[in-house]
Amino acid sequence: MMTTCAAIAGALPLALAYGDGTEMRRPLGISIVGGLVVSQLLTLYTTPVVYLYVHRLRRRRKGSTENPPPVSHASGDFA
């Protein structure tokens, strides 16, 4: 996050510039800032989701390779 914030702070002068010659540089600054914001938001939301998915998948695979515990019929009902 700190790297993204530093890059955004570095690109803000491009995005907010005004004066002569800024019509060529301003779209570049806007696209840099927008891309960094969108990618950071996607990263913050997708990383935990992917982690949880992989964790559940590993837990499911680990459980399927182990032998299930033996079933005891202590009550005598086999229905």
All heavy atoms as a GROMACS GRO file, in nm:
protein
  592
    1MET      N    1   0.081  -0.118   0.000
    1MET     CA    2   0.000   0.000   0.000
    1MET      C    3   0.087   0.126   0.000
    1MET      O    4   0.051   0.224  -0.064
    1MET     CB    5  -0.092   0.000   0.122
    1MET     CG    6  -0.213  -0.087   0.104
    1MET     SD    7  -0.339  -0.061   0.228
    1MET     CE    8  -0.400   0.098   0.186
    2MET      N    9   0.196   0.119   0.070
    2MET     CA   10   0.282   0.238   0.075
    2MET      C   11   0.344   0.265  -0.061
    2MET      O   12   0.357   0.382  -0.100
    2MET     CB   13   0.390   0.219   0.182
    2MET     CG   14   0.333   0.221   0.322
    2MET     SD   15   0.456   0.198   0.450
    2MET     CE   16   0.554   0.344   0.432
    3THR      N   17   0.378   0.160  -0.133
    3THR     CA   18   0.435   0.180  -0.266
    3THR      C   19   0.332   0.240  -0.360
    3THR      O   20   0.363   0.331  -0.439
    3THR     CB   21   0.485   0.045  -0.321
    3THR    OG1   22   0.576  -0.012  -0.229
    3THR    CG2   23   0.551   0.062  -0.456
    4THR      N   24   0.210   0.191  -0.352
    4THR     CA   25   0.104   0.245  -0.437
    4THR      C   26   0.076   0.390  -0.402
    4THR      O   27   0.059   0.474  -0.492
    4THR     CB   28  -0.024   0.161  -0.421
    4THR    OG1   29   0.007   0.026  -0.455
    4THR    CG2   30  -0.134   0.211  -0.510
    5CYS      N   31   0.071   0.422  -0.273
    5CYS     CA   32   0.048   0.561  -0.233
    5CYS      C   33   0.161   0.652  -0.280
    5CYS      O   34   0.136   0.766  -0.323
    5CYS     CB   35   0.032   0.570  -0.082
    5CYS     SG   36  -0.122   0.500  -0.023
    6ALA      N   37   0.283   0.604  -0.273
    6ALA     CA   38   0.396   0.684  -0.321
    6ALA      C   39   0.389   0.705  -0.472
    6ALA      O   40   0.418   0.815  -0.521
    6ALA     CB   41   0.528   0.615  -0.283
    7ALA      N   42   0.350   0.601  -0.545
    7ALA     CA   43   0.338   0.616  -0.691
    7ALA      C   44   0.224   0.711  -0.728
    7ALA      O   45   0.236   0.790  -0.822
    7ALA     CB   46   0.316   0.479  -0.754
    8ILE      N   47   0.114   0.704  -0.654
    8ILE     CA   48   0.003   0.795  -0.678
    8ILE      C   49   0.046   0.938  -0.649
    8ILE      O   50   0.015   1.031  -0.726
    8ILE     CB   51  -0.121   0.755  -0.595
    8ILE    CG1   52  -0.182   0.627  -0.652
    8ILE    CG2   53  -0.225   0.866  -0.592
    8ILE    CD1   54  -0.291   0.568  -0.566
    9ALA      N   55   0.116   0.957  -0.538
    9ALA     CA   56   0.165   1.092  -0.504
    9ALA      C   57   0.262   1.144  -0.610
    9ALA      O   58   0.265   1.264  -0.638
    9ALA     CB   59   0.232   1.090  -0.368
   10GLY      N   60   0.338   1.056  -0.671
   10GLY     CA   61   0.429   1.098  -0.776
   10GLY      C   62   0.358   1.131  -0.906
   10GLY      O   63   0.406   1.214  -0.985
   11ALA      N   64   0.244   1.068  -0.930
   11ALA     CA   65   0.171   1.092  -1.055
   11ALA      C   66   0.066   1.202  -1.042
   11ALA      O   67   0.015   1.248  -1.144
   11ALA     CB   68   0.104   0.962  -1.101
   12LEU      N   69   0.035   1.243  -0.921
   12LEU     CA   70  -0.066   1.348  -0.904
   12LEU      C   71  -0.029   1.480  -0.972
   12LEU      O   72  -0.117   1.545  -1.028
   12LEU     CB   73  -0.093   1.371  -0.755
   12LEU     CG   74  -0.199   1.281  -0.694
   12LEU    CD1   75  -0.216   1.311  -0.546
   12LEU    CD2   76  -0.331   1.292  -0.765
   13PRO      N   77   0.096   1.523  -0.969
   13PRO     CA   78   0.128   1.646  -1.042
   13PRO      C   79   0.098   1.637  -1.192
   13PRO      O   80   0.059   1.736  -1.253
   13PRO     CB   81   0.277   1.666  -1.017
   13PRO     CG   82   0.303   1.598  -0.889
   13PRO     CD   83   0.210   1.481  -0.887
   14LEU      N   84   0.115   1.520  -1.249
   14LEU     CA   85   0.080   1.501  -1.390
   14LEU      C   86  -0.071   1.512  -1.410
   14LEU      O   87  -0.118   1.572  -1.507
   14LEU     CB   88   0.126   1.364  -1.440
   14LEU     CG   89   0.272   1.346  -1.474
   14LEU    CD1   90   0.300   1.200  -1.506
   14LEU    CD2   91   0.311   1.433  -1.591
   15ALA      N   92  -0.148   1.451  -1.319
   15ALA     CA   93  -0.293   1.448  -1.334
   15ALA      C   94  -0.357   1.584  -1.304
   15ALA      O   95  -0.460   1.617  -1.362
   15ALA     CB   96  -0.352   1.342  -1.242
   16LEU      N   97  -0.298   1.660  -1.217
   16LEU     CA   98  -0.357   1.787  -1.175
   16LEU      C   99  -0.292   1.910  -1.240
   16LEU      O  100  -0.330   2.022  -1.207
   16LEU     CB  101  -0.349   1.801  -1.023
   16LEU     CG  102  -0.418   1.690  -0.943
   16LEU    CD1  103  -0.393   1.710  -0.794
   16LEU    CD2  104  -0.565   1.684  -0.974
   17ALA      N  105  -0.198   1.887  -1.328
   17ALA     CA  106  -0.124   1.998  -1.389
   17ALA      C  107  -0.215   2.082  -1.479
   17ALA      O  108  -0.314   2.034  -1.533
   17ALA     CB  109  -0.006   1.944  -1.470
   18TYR      N  110  -0.180   2.207  -1.490
   18TYR     CA  111  -0.250   2.298  -1.582
   18TYR      C  112  -0.146   2.391  -1.641
   18TYR      O  113  -0.037   2.409  -1.587
   18TYR     CB  114  -0.361   2.375  -1.510
   18TYR     CG  115  -0.312   2.461  -1.396
   18TYR    CD1  116  -0.277   2.593  -1.417
   18TYR    CD2  117  -0.300   2.409  -1.269
   18TYR    CE1  118  -0.230   2.672  -1.313
   18TYR    CE2  119  -0.254   2.486  -1.165
   18TYR     CZ  120  -0.221   2.617  -1.187
   18TYR     OH  121  -0.174   2.695  -1.084
   19GLY      N  122  -0.178   2.445  -1.753
   19GLY     CA  123  -0.087   2.536  -1.820
   19GLY      C  124  -0.054   2.486  -1.959
   19GLY      O  125  -0.119   2.399  -2.016
   20ASP      N  126   0.051   2.547  -2.014
   20ASP     CA  127   0.093   2.513  -2.150
   20ASP      C  128   0.154   2.374  -2.155
   20ASP      O  129   0.239   2.337  -2.074
   20ASP     CB  130   0.196   2.614  -2.201
   20ASP     CG  131   0.137   2.754  -2.218
   20ASP    OD1  132   0.014   2.761  -2.236
   20ASP    OD2  133   0.214   2.852  -2.211
   21GLY      N  134   0.111   2.295  -2.252
   21GLY     CA  135   0.168   2.163  -2.275
   21GLY      C  136   0.111   2.052  -2.188
   21GLY      O  137   0.155   1.938  -2.198
   22THR      N  138   0.015   2.083  -2.105
   22THR     CA  139  -0.038   1.978  -2.018
   22THR      C  140  -0.142   1.891  -2.085
   22THR      O  141  -0.178   1.786  -2.031
   22THR     CB  142  -0.100   2.038  -1.890
   22THR    OG1  143  -0.202   2.129  -1.927
   22THR    CG2  144   0.004   2.109  -1.808
   23GLU      N  145  -0.189   1.930  -2.201
   23GLU     CA  146  -0.290   1.849  -2.269
   23GLU      C  147  -0.235   1.714  -2.313
   23GLU      O  148  -0.311   1.620  -2.338
   23GLU     CB  149  -0.351   1.923  -2.388
   23GLU     CG  150  -0.254   1.953  -2.501
   23GLU     CD  151  -0.181   2.086  -2.482
   23GLU    OE1  152  -0.207   2.157  -2.386
   23GLU    OE2  153  -0.095   2.114  -2.567
   24MET      N  154  -0.104   1.701  -2.322
   24MET     CA  155  -0.044   1.573  -2.358
   24MET      C  156  -0.010   1.490  -2.233
   24MET      O  157  -0.016   1.367  -2.237
   24MET     CB  158   0.085   1.596  -2.439
   24MET     CG  159   0.060   1.659  -2.574
   24MET     SD  160  -0.029   1.551  -2.684
   24MET     CE  161   0.097   1.435  -2.723
   25ARG      N  162   0.026   1.555  -2.124
   25ARG     CA  163   0.069   1.483  -2.004
   25ARG      C  164  -0.044   1.452  -1.907
   25ARG      O  165  -0.036   1.356  -1.831
   25ARG     CB  166   0.177   1.563  -1.931
   25ARG     CG  167   0.308   1.561  -2.007
   25ARG     CD  168   0.410   1.642  -1.935
   25ARG     NE  169   0.393   1.781  -1.983
   25ARG     CZ  170   0.434   1.886  -1.919
   25ARG    NH1  171   0.492   1.875  -1.803
   25ARG    NH2  172   0.417   2.007  -1.969
   26ARG      N  173  -0.149   1.530  -1.907
   26ARG     CA  174  -0.258   1.511  -1.812
   26ARG      C  175  -0.328   1.376  -1.828
   26ARG      O  176  -0.353   1.308  -1.728
   26ARG     CB  177  -0.358   1.625  -1.826
   26ARG     CG  178  -0.454   1.631  -1.711
   26ARG     CD  179  -0.535   1.757  -1.718
   26ARG     NE  180  -0.586   1.786  -1.586
   26ARG     CZ  181  -0.659   1.889  -1.558
   26ARG    NH1  182  -0.688   1.976  -1.652
   26ARG    NH2  183  -0.703   1.906  -1.437
   27PRO      N  184  -0.362   1.331  -1.948
   27PRO     CA  185  -0.425   1.197  -1.961
   27PRO      C  186  -0.335   1.084  -1.909
   27PRO      O  187  -0.384   0.986  -1.853
   27PRO     CB  188  -0.450   1.182  -2.110
   27PRO     CG  189  -0.455   1.321  -2.161
   27PRO     CD  190  -0.360   1.399  -2.076
   28LEU      N  191  -0.205   1.100  -1.925
   28LEU     CA  192  -0.112   1.000  -1.873
   28LEU      C  193  -0.119   0.995  -1.721
   28LEU      O  194  -0.127   0.887  -1.661
   28LEU     CB  195   0.031   1.032  -1.917
   28LEU     CG  196   0.141   0.942  -1.860
   28LEU    CD1  197   0.123   0.800  -1.910
   28LEU    CD2  198   0.277   0.997  -1.895
   29GLY      N  199  -0.121   1.110  -1.657
   29GLY     CA  200  -0.130   1.114  -1.511
   29GLY      C  201  -0.262   1.058  -1.460
   29GLY      O  202  -0.265   0.985  -1.361
   30ILE      N  203  -0.370   1.091  -1.529
   30ILE     CA  204  -0.500   1.039  -1.488
   30ILE      C  205  -0.506   0.888  -1.503
   30ILE      O  206  -0.558   0.817  -1.416
   30ILE     CB  207  -0.613   1.108  -1.569
   30ILE    CG1  208  -0.621   1.255  -1.530
   30ILE    CG2  209  -0.746   1.038  -1.549
   30ILE    CD1  210  -0.711   1.338  -1.619
   31SER      N  211  -0.452   0.836  -1.610
   31SER     CA  212  -0.454   0.691  -1.630
   31SER      C  213  -0.364   0.620  -1.529
   31SER      O  214  -0.398   0.510  -1.482
   31SER     CB  215  -0.416   0.655  -1.773
   31SER     OG  216  -0.283   0.693  -1.799
   32ILE      N  217  -0.252   0.680  -1.494
   32ILE     CA  218  -0.164   0.619  -1.394
   32ILE      C  219  -0.234   0.613  -1.259
   32ILE      O  220  -0.238   0.509  -1.194
   32ILE     CB  221  -0.030   0.696  -1.384
   32ILE    CG1  222   0.054   0.676  -1.508
   32ILE    CG2  223   0.048   0.652  -1.260
   32ILE    CD1  224   0.177   0.765  -1.513
   33VAL      N  225  -0.289   0.726  -1.216
   33VAL     CA  226  -0.356   0.732  -1.086
   33VAL      C  227  -0.477   0.638  -1.084
   33VAL      O  228  -0.497   0.562  -0.989
   33VAL     CB  229  -0.396   0.877  -1.050
   33VAL    CG1  230  -0.484   0.880  -0.928
   33VAL    CG2  231  -0.273   0.963  -1.030
   34GLY      N  232  -0.558   0.641  -1.188
   34GLY     CA  233  -0.674   0.554  -1.194
   34GLY      C  234  -0.638   0.407  -1.194
   34GLY      O  235  -0.701   0.327  -1.124
   35GLY      N  236  -0.537   0.372  -1.270
   35GLY     CA  237  -0.494   0.232  -1.273
   35GLY      C  238  -0.439   0.184  -1.141
   35GLY      O  239  -0.466   0.070  -1.098
   36LEU      N  240  -0.365   0.270  -1.073
   36LEU     CA  241  -0.311   0.231  -0.943
   36LEU      C  242  -0.422   0.216  -0.839
   36LEU      O  243  -0.419   0.122  -0.758
   36LEU     CB  244  -0.209   0.335  -0.895
   36LEU     CG  245  -0.075   0.333  -0.966
   36LEU    CD1  246   0.008   0.455  -0.929
   36LEU    CD2  247   0.002   0.207  -0.930
   37VAL      N  248  -0.519   0.304  -0.842
   37VAL     CA  249  -0.630   0.294  -0.746
   37VAL      C  250  -0.710   0.167  -0.772
   37VAL      O  251  -0.742   0.092  -0.678
   37VAL     CB  252  -0.719   0.421  -0.754
   37VAL    CG1  253  -0.849   0.400  -0.678
   37VAL    CG2  254  -0.645   0.542  -0.701
   38VAL      N  255  -0.744   0.141  -0.896
   38VAL     CA  256  -0.824   0.022  -0.928
   38VAL      C  257  -0.746  -0.106  -0.895
   38VAL      O  258  -0.802  -0.199  -0.835
   38VAL     CB  259  -0.866   0.024  -1.077
   38VAL    CG1  260  -0.924  -0.110  -1.119
   38VAL    CG2  261  -0.966   0.134  -1.102
   39SER      N  262  -0.620  -0.111  -0.930
   39SER     CA  263  -0.543  -0.232  -0.902
   39SER      C  264  -0.525  -0.254  -0.752
   39SER      O  265  -0.529  -0.368  -0.705
   39SER     CB  266  -0.408  -0.228  -0.971
   39SER     OG  267  -0.327  -0.126  -0.914
   40GLN      N  268  -0.509  -0.147  -0.676
   40GLN     CA  269  -0.495  -0.161  -0.532
   40GLN      C  270  -0.625  -0.212  -0.470
   40GLN      O  271  -0.623  -0.299  -0.383
   40GLN     CB  272  -0.456  -0.028  -0.468
   40GLN     CG  273  -0.424  -0.038  -0.321
   40GLN     CD  274  -0.300  -0.119  -0.293
   40GLN    OE1  275  -0.202  -0.114  -0.366
   40GLN    NE2  276  -0.303  -0.196  -0.188
   41LEU      N  277  -0.738  -0.159  -0.513
   41LEU     CA  278  -0.866  -0.205  -0.461
   41LEU      C  279  -0.892  -0.351  -0.496
   41LEU      O  280  -0.939  -0.429  -0.412
   41LEU     CB  281  -0.979  -0.116  -0.513
   41LEU     CG  282  -0.985   0.025  -0.455
   41LEU    CD1  283  -1.093   0.106  -0.524
   41LEU    CD2  284  -1.007   0.022  -0.306
   42LEU      N  285  -0.861  -0.389  -0.620
   42LEU     CA  286  -0.879  -0.529  -0.659
   42LEU      C  287  -0.789  -0.621  -0.577
   42LEU      O  288  -0.830  -0.730  -0.536
   42LEU     CB  289  -0.851  -0.547  -0.808
   42LEU     CG  290  -0.959  -0.498  -0.902
   42LEU    CD1  291  -0.911  -0.508  -1.046
   42LEU    CD2  292  -1.086  -0.578  -0.885
   43THR      N  293  -0.667  -0.578  -0.554
   43THR     CA  294  -0.574  -0.659  -0.476
   43THR      C  295  -0.622  -0.675  -0.332
   43THR      O  296  -0.615  -0.784  -0.275
   43THR     CB  297  -0.434  -0.596  -0.478
   43THR    OG1  298  -0.389  -0.587  -0.613
   43THR    CG2  299  -0.335  -0.678  -0.398
   44LEU      N  300  -0.671  -0.567  -0.274
   44LEU     CA  301  -0.718  -0.574  -0.135
   44LEU      C  302  -0.839  -0.663  -0.119
   44LEU      O  303  -0.858  -0.723  -0.014
   44LEU     CB  304  -0.749  -0.432  -0.084
   44LEU     CG  305  -0.629  -0.345  -0.055
   44LEU    CD1  306  -0.675  -0.204  -0.019
   44LEU    CD2  307  -0.547  -0.402   0.059
   45TYR      N  308  -0.922  -0.674  -0.221
   45TYR     CA  309  -1.041  -0.756  -0.211
   45TYR      C  310  -1.019  -0.899  -0.258
   45TYR      O  311  -1.080  -0.991  -0.206
   45TYR     CB  312  -1.157  -0.694  -0.290
   45TYR     CG  313  -1.218  -0.577  -0.217
   45TYR    CD1  314  -1.213  -0.451  -0.271
   45TYR    CD2  315  -1.280  -0.593  -0.094
   45TYR    CE1  316  -1.268  -0.343  -0.204
   45TYR    CE2  317  -1.335  -0.486  -0.027
   45TYR     CZ  318  -1.330  -0.361  -0.082
   45TYR     OH  319  -1.384  -0.256  -0.015
   46THR      N  320  -0.935  -0.920  -0.357
   46THR     CA  321  -0.921  -1.056  -0.412
   46THR      C  322  -0.821  -1.142  -0.336
   46THR      O  323  -0.837  -1.265  -0.332
   46THR     CB  324  -0.880  -1.052  -0.560
   46THR    OG1  325  -0.757  -0.981  -0.574
   46THR    CG2  326  -0.988  -0.990  -0.644
   47THR      N  327  -0.718  -1.084  -0.277
   47THR     CA  328  -0.618  -1.164  -0.208
   47THR      C  329  -0.677  -1.246  -0.094
   47THR      O  330  -0.651  -1.367  -0.085
   47THR     CB  331  -0.502  -1.076  -0.160
   47THR    OG1  332  -0.443  -1.011  -0.272
   47THR    CG2  333  -0.396  -1.158  -0.088
   48PRO      N  334  -0.757  -1.187  -0.004
   48PRO     CA  335  -0.816  -1.271   0.101
   48PRO      C  336  -0.911  -1.378   0.047
   48PRO      O  337  -0.917  -1.489   0.100
   48PRO     CB  338  -0.892  -1.172   0.188
   48PRO     CG  339  -0.835  -1.040   0.158
   48PRO     CD  340  -0.787  -1.046   0.018
   49VAL      N  341  -0.981  -1.347  -0.060
   49VAL     CA  342  -1.074  -1.444  -0.117
   49VAL      C  343  -0.997  -1.563  -0.174
   49VAL      O  344  -1.033  -1.679  -0.150
   49VAL     CB  345  -1.162  -1.378  -0.226
   49VAL    CG1  346  -1.243  -1.482  -0.301
   49VAL    CG2  347  -1.252  -1.273  -0.164
   50VAL      N  348  -0.890  -1.537  -0.245
   50VAL     CA  349  -0.809  -1.645  -0.302
   50VAL      C  350  -0.745  -1.727  -0.190
   50VAL      O  351  -0.739  -1.850  -0.195
   50VAL     CB  352  -0.703  -1.590  -0.399
   50VAL    CG1  353  -0.603  -1.696  -0.438
   50VAL    CG2  354  -0.770  -1.530  -0.521
   51TYR      N  355  -0.697  -1.659  -0.086
   51TYR     CA  356  -0.636  -1.730   0.027
   51TYR      C  357  -0.738  -1.824   0.092
   51TYR      O  358  -0.706  -1.939   0.120
   51TYR     CB  359  -0.584  -1.630   0.129
   51TYR     CG  360  -0.536  -1.696   0.256
   51TYR    CD1  361  -0.412  -1.759   0.261
   51TYR    CD2  362  -0.615  -1.698   0.369
   51TYR    CE1  363  -0.368  -1.822   0.375
   51TYR    CE2  364  -0.572  -1.761   0.484
   51TYR     CZ  365  -0.449  -1.822   0.487
   51TYR     OH  366  -0.406  -1.884   0.601
   52LEU      N  367  -0.858  -1.776   0.118
   52LEU     CA  368  -0.960  -1.860   0.179
   52LEU      C  369  -0.998  -1.977   0.090
   52LEU      O  370  -1.018  -2.090   0.137
   52LEU     CB  371  -1.084  -1.777   0.212
   52LEU     CG  372  -1.068  -1.680   0.329
   52LEU    CD1  373  -1.191  -1.594   0.340
   52LEU    CD2  374  -1.042  -1.756   0.457
   53TYR      N  375  -1.007  -1.954  -0.041
   53TYR     CA  376  -1.040  -2.061  -0.134
   53TYR      C  377  -0.933  -2.170  -0.133
   53TYR      O  378  -0.964  -2.289  -0.125
   53TYR     CB  379  -1.057  -2.005  -0.275
   53TYR     CG  380  -1.084  -2.109  -0.379
   53TYR    CD1  381  -1.208  -2.172  -0.388
   53TYR    CD2  382  -0.985  -2.147  -0.470
   53TYR    CE1  383  -1.232  -2.269  -0.482
   53TYR    CE2  384  -1.008  -2.243  -0.564
   53TYR     CZ  385  -1.132  -2.305  -0.570
   53TYR     OH  386  -1.154  -2.401  -0.664
   54VAL      N  387  -0.807  -2.130  -0.139
   54VAL     CA  388  -0.697  -2.228  -0.138
   54VAL      C  389  -0.692  -2.301  -0.005
   54VAL      O  390  -0.670  -2.423   0.000
   54VAL     CB  391  -0.563  -2.158  -0.171
   54VAL    CG1  392  -0.445  -2.250  -0.146
   54VAL    CG2  393  -0.563  -2.109  -0.314
   55HIS      N  394  -0.715  -2.230   0.104
   55HIS     CA  395  -0.713  -2.292   0.236
   55HIS      C  396  -0.823  -2.398   0.248
   55HIS      O  397  -0.800  -2.508   0.296
   55HIS     CB  398  -0.729  -2.185   0.344
   55HIS     CG  399  -0.726  -2.238   0.482
   55HIS    ND1  400  -0.612  -2.289   0.540
   55HIS    CD2  401  -0.824  -2.251   0.575
   55HIS    CE1  402  -0.640  -2.330   0.662
   55HIS    NE2  403  -0.768  -2.308   0.686
   56ARG      N  404  -0.944  -2.365   0.202
   56ARG     CA  405  -1.054  -2.461   0.207
   56ARG      C  406  -1.029  -2.579   0.115
   56ARG      O  407  -1.062  -2.693   0.149
   56ARG     CB  408  -1.185  -2.392   0.170
   56ARG     CG  409  -1.234  -2.299   0.277
   56ARG     CD  410  -1.357  -2.227   0.235
   56ARG     NE  411  -1.395  -2.129   0.336
   56ARG     CZ  412  -1.478  -2.030   0.316
   56ARG    NH1  413  -1.535  -2.014   0.198
   56ARG    NH2  414  -1.507  -1.945   0.412
   57LEU      N  415  -0.970  -2.554  -0.001
   57LEU     CA  416  -0.940  -2.662  -0.094
   57LEU      C  417  -0.837  -2.758  -0.033
   57LEU      O  418  -0.853  -2.880  -0.042
   57LEU     CB  419  -0.889  -2.605  -0.226
   57LEU     CG  420  -0.859  -2.703  -0.336
   57LEU    CD1  421  -0.988  -2.768  -0.385
   57LEU    CD2  422  -0.789  -2.634  -0.451
   58ARG      N  423  -0.734  -2.702   0.031
   58ARG     CA  424  -0.632  -2.787   0.094
   58ARG      C  425  -0.692  -2.868   0.208
   58ARG      O  426  -0.660  -2.985   0.226
   58ARG     CB  427  -0.516  -2.703   0.147
   58ARG     CG  428  -0.423  -2.656   0.037
   58ARG     CD  429  -0.305  -2.585   0.095
   58ARG     NE  430  -0.225  -2.682   0.170
   58ARG     CZ  431  -0.136  -2.647   0.262
   58ARG    NH1  432  -0.119  -2.521   0.293
   58ARG    NH2  433  -0.066  -2.737   0.324
   59ARG      N  434  -0.779  -2.804   0.286
   59ARG     CA  435  -0.842  -2.874   0.398
   59ARG      C  436  -0.932  -2.986   0.347
   59ARG      O  437  -0.935  -3.095   0.403
   59ARG     CB  438  -0.922  -2.775   0.482
   59ARG     CG  439  -0.956  -2.829   0.617
   59ARG     CD  440  -1.008  -2.727   0.711
   59ARG     NE  441  -1.086  -2.625   0.645
   59ARG     CZ  442  -1.164  -2.540   0.706
   59ARG    NH1  443  -1.174  -2.544   0.837
   59ARG    NH2  444  -1.230  -2.447   0.641
   60ARG      N  445  -1.004  -2.960   0.238
   60ARG     CA  446  -1.092  -3.062   0.180
   60ARG      C  447  -1.011  -3.180   0.125
   60ARG      O  448  -1.046  -3.295   0.143
   60ARG     CB  449  -1.176  -3.000   0.069
   60ARG     CG  450  -1.293  -3.086   0.030
   60ARG     CD  451  -1.381  -3.019  -0.073
   60ARG     NE  452  -1.428  -2.889  -0.025
   60ARG     CZ  453  -1.458  -2.787  -0.103
   60ARG    NH1  454  -1.447  -2.799  -0.233
   60ARG    NH2  455  -1.500  -2.673  -0.053
   61ARG      N  456  -0.900  -3.151   0.058
   61ARG     CA  457  -0.816  -3.259   0.003
   61ARG      C  458  -0.748  -3.338   0.114
   61ARG      O  459  -0.734  -3.459   0.105
   61ARG     CB  460  -0.709  -3.201  -0.090
   61ARG     CG  461  -0.762  -3.165  -0.225
   61ARG     CD  462  -0.649  -3.128  -0.315
   61ARG     NE  463  -0.699  -3.095  -0.447
   61ARG     CZ  464  -0.624  -3.056  -0.546
   61ARG    NH1  465  -0.494  -3.043  -0.529
   61ARG    NH2  466  -0.676  -3.028  -0.663
   62LYS      N  467  -0.704  -3.268   0.216
   62LYS     CA  468  -0.638  -3.336   0.326
   62LYS      C  469  -0.735  -3.428   0.398
   62LYS      O  470  -0.700  -3.539   0.435
   62LYS     CB  471  -0.583  -3.233   0.425
   62LYS     CG  472  -0.499  -3.290   0.534
   62LYS     CD  473  -0.443  -3.179   0.621
   62LYS     CE  474  -0.354  -3.236   0.729
   62LYS     NZ  475  -0.304  -3.130   0.817
   63GLY      N  476  -0.858  -3.386   0.414
   63GLY     CA  477  -0.959  -3.468   0.479
   63GLY      C  478  -0.999  -3.588   0.397
   63GLY      O  479  -1.033  -3.693   0.450
   64SER      N  480  -0.995  -3.578   0.265
   64SER     CA  481  -1.039  -3.689   0.180
   64SER      C  482  -0.933  -3.798   0.168
   64SER      O  483  -0.966  -3.912   0.140
   64SER     CB  484  -1.075  -3.637   0.041
   64SER     OG  485  -0.961  -3.588  -0.025
   65THR      N  486  -0.807  -3.768   0.194
   65THR     CA  487  -0.702  -3.869   0.182
   65THR      C  488  -0.687  -3.949   0.311
   65THR      O  489  -0.634  -4.059   0.309
   65THR     CB  490  -0.567  -3.804   0.147
   65THR    OG1  491  -0.533  -3.709   0.248
   65THR    CG2  492  -0.573  -3.737   0.012
   66GLU      N  493  -0.733  -3.893   0.423
   66GLU     CA  494  -0.724  -3.967   0.549
   66GLU      C  495  -0.836  -4.069   0.558
   66GLU      O  496  -0.944  -4.050   0.503
   66GLU     CB  497  -0.732  -3.869   0.667
   66GLU     CG  498  -0.618  -3.772   0.674
   66GLU     CD  499  -0.636  -3.672   0.786
   66GLU    OE1  500  -0.741  -3.677   0.855
   66GLU    OE2  501  -0.547  -3.590   0.804
   67ASN      N  502  -0.812  -4.176   0.631
   67ASN     CA  503  -0.916  -4.276   0.653
   67ASN      C  504  -1.016  -4.221   0.753
   67ASN      O  505  -0.978  -4.166   0.855
   67ASN     CB  506  -0.855  -4.406   0.706
   67ASN     CG  507  -0.768  -4.472   0.602
   67ASN    OD1  508  -0.793  -4.456   0.483
   67ASN    ND2  509  -0.668  -4.546   0.646
   68PRO      N  510  -1.144  -4.240   0.728
   68PRO     CA  511  -1.244  -4.193   0.824
   68PRO      C  512  -1.239  -4.277   0.951
   68PRO      O  513  -1.198  -4.394   0.947
   68PRO     CB  514  -1.377  -4.210   0.751
   68PRO     CG  515  -1.350  -4.309   0.647
   68PRO     CD  516  -1.205  -4.298   0.611
   69PRO      N  517  -1.278  -4.220   1.065
   69PRO     CA  518  -1.274  -4.299   1.189
   69PRO      C  519  -1.376  -4.413   1.181
   69PRO      O  520  -1.478  -4.403   1.115
   69PRO     CB  521  -1.313  -4.198   1.296
   69PRO     CG  522  -1.384  -4.089   1.224
   69PRO     CD  523  -1.325  -4.086   1.086
   70PRO      N  524  -1.347  -4.526   1.250
   70PRO     CA  525  -1.439  -4.639   1.244
   70PRO      C  526  -1.571  -4.604   1.312
   70PRO      O  527  -1.576  -4.530   1.409
   70PRO     CB  528  -1.366  -4.750   1.320
   70PRO     CG  529  -1.264  -4.680   1.403
   70PRO     CD  530  -1.230  -4.553   1.330
   71VAL      N  531  -1.677  -4.659   1.258
   71VAL     CA  532  -1.811  -4.634   1.310
   71VAL      C  533  -1.844  -4.745   1.409
   71VAL      O  534  -1.833  -4.864   1.379
   71VAL     CB  535  -1.915  -4.632   1.197
   71VAL    CG1  536  -2.055  -4.611   1.253
   71VAL    CG2  537  -1.879  -4.525   1.096
   72SER      N  538  -1.884  -4.706   1.530
   72SER     CA  539  -1.922  -4.807   1.629
   72SER      C  540  -2.073  -4.813   1.638
   72SER      O  541  -2.140  -4.711   1.637
   72SER     CB  542  -1.861  -4.773   1.765
   72SER     OG  543  -1.917  -4.653   1.814
   73HIS      N  544  -2.127  -4.933   1.646
   73HIS     CA  545  -2.272  -4.954   1.656
   73HIS      C  546  -2.303  -5.000   1.799
   73HIS      O  547  -2.342  -5.113   1.824
   73HIS     CB  548  -2.320  -5.057   1.555
   73HIS     CG  549  -2.295  -5.015   1.414
   73HIS    ND1  550  -2.368  -4.915   1.354
   73HIS    CD2  551  -2.206  -5.058   1.323
   73HIS    CE1  552  -2.324  -4.898   1.230
   73HIS    NE2  553  -2.227  -4.984   1.208
   74ALA      N  554  -2.283  -4.913   1.894
   74ALA     CA  555  -2.301  -4.949   2.034
   74ALA      C  556  -2.447  -4.971   2.070
   74ALA      O  557  -2.478  -5.051   2.159
   74ALA     CB  558  -2.241  -4.842   2.124
   75SER      N  559  -2.538  -4.902   2.006
   75SER     CA  560  -2.678  -4.914   2.043
   75SER      C  561  -2.744  -5.043   1.990
   75SER      O  562  -2.848  -5.083   2.037
   75SER     CB  563  -2.756  -4.792   1.995
   75SER     OG  564  -2.760  -4.793   1.853
   76GLY      N  565  -2.686  -5.102   1.892
   76GLY     CA  566  -2.742  -5.223   1.836
   76GLY      C  567  -2.843  -5.198   1.727
   76GLY      O  568  -2.893  -5.292   1.667
   77ASP      N  569  -2.878  -5.074   1.698
   77ASP     CA  570  -2.972  -5.040   1.591
   77ASP      C  571  -2.895  -5.029   1.461
   77ASP      O  572  -2.803  -4.952   1.448
   77ASP     CB  573  -3.042  -4.907   1.619
   77ASP     CG  574  -3.134  -4.915   1.740
   77ASP    OD1  575  -3.179  -5.026   1.771
   77ASP    OD2  576  -3.156  -4.810   1.802
   78PHE      N  577  -2.935  -5.111   1.363
   78PHE     CA  578  -2.868  -5.107   1.234
   78PHE      C  579  -2.960  -5.054   1.126
   78PHE      O  580  -2.939  -5.079   1.009
   78PHE     CB  581  -2.820  -5.248   1.197
   78PHE     CG  582  -2.715  -5.300   1.290
   78PHE    CD1  583  -2.746  -5.401   1.382
   78PHE    CD2  584  -2.588  -5.248   1.289
   78PHE    CE1  585  -2.651  -5.449   1.466
   78PHE    CE2  586  -2.492  -5.296   1.375
   78PHE     CZ  587  -2.523  -5.397   1.466
   79ALA      N  588  -3.059  -4.982   1.162
   79ALA     CA  589  -3.156  -4.933   1.066
   79ALA      C  590  -3.112  -4.809   0.998
   79ALA      O  591  -3.035  -4.733   1.015
   79ALA     CB  592  -3.290  -4.908   1.132
   0.00000   0.00000   0.00000
